[in-house]
Amino acid sequence: MANEAFFIPDGYTMAATIEARPGVHPKAEVTYRPALMDEYNAWRAEAATGDAKRKTKKDAELIRAHVISLNGEPLPPDKIAKLKPQFVERLTDLILGYVGSDEAADLKN
């Protein structure tokens, strides 16, 4: 099908490099699964509530469900709440598709 690039196949995994922000966080290699429409809309709805605690919880759920590895290692679920907020923002942007992955590095699915 000529339009395959518009769809997310089951089990699709992507890779991205999050560049370092000096003084904030180091460079990171992330392997993740992109969010599907229902997760995307749920996250946006939660963000629109203006409730910071609910948004923080939704960010953590999204990262827990979608990040496969961080610098080649699994991301321990108990560490997600301690990720730097700026890094959380970059991870959620990747998962939700607000920024692109490294197409050349995407795992052959």
C-alpha positions as CSV (number, residue, x, y, z in Angstrom):
1,M,0.0,0.0,0.0
2,A,1.5,3.3,-1.0
3,N,0.3,5.2,2.1
4,E,1.9,2.9,4.7
5,A,3.9,5.8,6.2
6,F,0.6,7.2,7.6
7,F,0.0,4.3,9.9
8,I,1.6,2.9,13.0
9,P,2.0,-0.9,12.7
10,D,1.5,-3.1,15.8
11,G,4.8,-3.4,17.7
12,Y,6.4,-0.5,15.8
13,T,9.6,0.7,17.6
14,M,11.4,3.9,16.9
15,A,14.8,5.3,17.9
16,A,15.8,8.9,18.6
17,T,18.7,10.8,20.0
18,I,17.8,13.5,22.4
19,E,20.6,16.0,22.3
20,A,22.2,17.3,25.5
21,R,21.1,20.5,27.1
22,P,24.2,21.6,28.9
23,G,23.6,22.1,32.6
24,V,20.2,20.4,32.3
25,H,20.6,16.8,31.0
26,P,23.1,14.8,28.9
27,K,22.6,13.3,25.4
28,A,20.3,10.3,25.4
29,E,19.5,7.5,23.0
30,V,15.9,6.5,23.3
31,T,14.0,3.5,21.9
32,Y,10.3,3.9,22.1
33,R,6.9,3.0,20.7
34,P,4.9,5.9,19.4
35,A,1.5,6.7,20.9
36,L,-1.6,5.7,19.0
37,M,-4.5,8.1,18.6
38,D,-6.4,7.2,21.7
39,E,-3.3,7.7,23.9
40,Y,-2.5,11.0,22.1
41,N,-6.0,12.3,22.7
42,A,-6.0,11.1,26.3
43,W,-2.7,12.9,27.0
44,R,-4.0,16.1,25.3
45,A,-7.2,16.0,27.2
46,E,-5.3,15.6,30.5
47,A,-3.0,18.4,29.6
48,A,-5.9,20.7,28.9
49,T,-7.4,20.2,32.4
50,G,-4.7,22.5,33.9
51,D,-4.3,20.1,36.8
52,A,-0.5,19.7,37.3
53,K,-0.7,16.5,39.4
54,R,-3.0,14.8,36.8
55,K,-0.7,15.9,34.0
56,T,2.4,14.6,35.9
57,K,0.7,11.3,36.4
58,K,-0.3,11.1,32.7
59,D,3.3,11.9,31.6
60,A,4.7,9.1,33.8
61,E,2.1,6.6,32.5
62,L,3.0,7.6,28.9
63,I,6.7,7.2,29.5
64,R,6.3,3.9,31.4
65,A,4.1,2.4,28.6
66,H,6.2,3.6,25.6
67,V,9.9,3.9,26.5
68,I,11.7,0.6,25.7
69,S,15.2,1.7,26.6
70,L,17.2,4.8,27.6
71,N,20.9,4.6,26.5
72,G,20.4,0.9,25.9
73,E,19.0,0.0,29.3
74,P,15.4,-0.4,30.5
75,L,14.1,2.7,32.3
76,P,13.2,1.5,35.8
77,P,9.5,2.4,36.5
78,D,10.4,3.7,40.0
79,K,12.8,6.3,38.5
80,I,10.3,7.9,36.1
81,A,9.0,10.3,38.7
82,K,12.5,11.5,39.3
83,L,13.3,12.3,35.6
84,K,14.2,16.0,35.1
85,P,11.1,17.9,33.9
86,Q,12.8,19.2,30.8
87,F,13.8,15.6,29.8
88,V,10.2,14.4,30.5
89,E,9.0,17.1,28.1
90,R,11.4,15.9,25.4
91,L,10.4,12.2,25.9
92,T,6.6,13.0,25.7
93,D,7.2,15.1,22.6
94,L,8.8,12.1,20.9
95,I,6.2,9.6,22.0
96,L,3.3,11.8,20.9
97,G,5.0,12.7,17.6
98,Y,5.5,16.4,18.2
99,V,9.1,15.9,17.1
100,G,10.4,13.3,14.8
101,S,12.5,10.2,15.4
102,D,15.8,9.4,13.8
103,E,14.4,7.8,10.6
104,A,17.7,6.2,9.7
105,A,18.0,4.7,13.2
106,D,14.4,3.4,13.4
107,L,14.4,-0.3,14.0
108,K,13.5,-2.3,11.0
109,N,10.0,-3.3,11.9
